[in-house]
C-alpha cells in the first residue's frame, strides 16, 4: 500500500468517526494541527500514532488495511454467508 493511500485512509477513518482533524489530534495528545499535517503528507506518520488514531476513531486495524476499506463489513458478511453453505 502506497503512503498516499494510507494518508487518504486516515481521513476516511476520521470522517467515518465524525471527528475533526483537530479533535483526533487532541485526543492522541498532539498539537491541534497534527492530523491535518499527517493527512497532507507534511509530517511522517509513525506506526504508534497510526494505532492511536485508529483507537480514538474506534476503527479496526484489519479493516484499515483491507483491500476495500469502504466495503469491509459487507465483504465479511458475504464471506461468512459463503462459508456456511
C-alpha positions as CSV (number, residue, x, y, z in Angstrom):
1,X,0.0,0.0,0.0
2,X,1.4,3.4,-1.0
3,X,1.8,6.2,1.6
4,X,-0.8,8.3,-0.3
5,X,-3.4,5.6,0.2
6,X,-2.6,5.3,3.9
7,X,-3.0,9.1,4.3
8,X,-6.3,9.1,2.4
9,X,-7.5,6.2,4.6
10,X,-6.7,8.2,7.8
11,X,-9.1,10.9,6.5
12,X,-11.7,8.2,5.8
13,X,-11.3,6.8,9.3
14,X,-11.6,10.2,10.9
15,X,-14.6,11.2,8.9
16,X,-16.3,7.9,9.5
17,X,-15.9,8.5,13.2
18,X,-17.4,12.0,12.8
19,X,-14.3,13.7,14.2
20,X,-12.3,16.7,13.0
21,X,-8.6,16.5,12.5
22,X,-8.2,18.9,15.5
23,X,-10.3,16.6,17.7
24,X,-8.3,13.5,16.8
25,X,-5.0,15.4,17.3
26,X,-6.0,16.5,20.8
27,X,-7.3,13.0,21.8
28,X,-3.9,11.5,20.9
29,X,-2.1,14.2,22.8
30,X,-0.6,16.0,19.8
31,X,-0.8,19.6,18.6
32,X,-4.2,20.6,17.1
33,X,-2.7,20.7,13.6
34,X,-1.0,17.2,13.8
35,X,-3.6,15.0,12.0
36,X,-4.2,17.6,9.3
37,X,-0.5,17.8,8.7
38,X,-0.2,14.0,8.6
39,X,-3.1,13.7,6.1
40,X,-1.5,16.3,3.8
41,X,1.8,14.5,4.0
42,X,3.7,17.2,5.7
43,X,4.5,15.1,8.8
44,X,5.8,11.5,8.8
45,X,3.3,9.2,10.5
46,X,4.6,6.6,12.9
47,X,3.0,3.2,13.5
48,X,2.4,4.2,17.1
49,X,0.5,7.3,16.0
50,X,-1.5,5.4,13.4
51,X,-2.6,2.9,16.0
52,X,-3.6,5.7,18.4
53,X,-5.7,7.3,15.6
54,X,-7.4,4.0,14.8
55,X,-8.1,3.5,18.5
56,X,-9.5,7.0,19.0
57,X,-11.7,6.5,15.9
58,X,-12.7,3.0,17.1
59,X,-11.7,1.6,13.7
60,X,-10.3,-1.9,13.4
61,X,-6.8,-2.2,12.1
62,X,-7.9,-5.2,9.9
63,X,-10.4,-3.0,8.2
64,X,-7.9,-0.2,7.7
65,X,-5.5,-2.5,5.8
66,X,-8.2,-4.4,3.9
67,X,-8.4,-4.2,0.1
68,X,-11.7,-2.3,0.2
69,X,-12.0,-0.2,3.3
70,X,-15.5,1.1,2.5
71,X,-17.0,-2.3,1.8
72,X,-15.1,-4.3,4.5
73,X,-18.3,-5.1,6.6
74,X,-20.2,-6.2,3.5
75,X,-17.3,-8.3,2.3
76,X,-17.0,-10.0,5.7
77,X,-20.7,-10.7,5.8
78,X,-20.6,-12.3,2.3
79,X,-17.6,-14.4,3.3
80,X,-19.4,-15.6,6.4
81,X,-22.5,-16.4,4.4
82,X,-20.5,-18.4,1.8
83,X,-18.7,-20.3,4.5
84,X,-22.0,-21.6,5.9
85,X,-23.0,-23.1,2.5
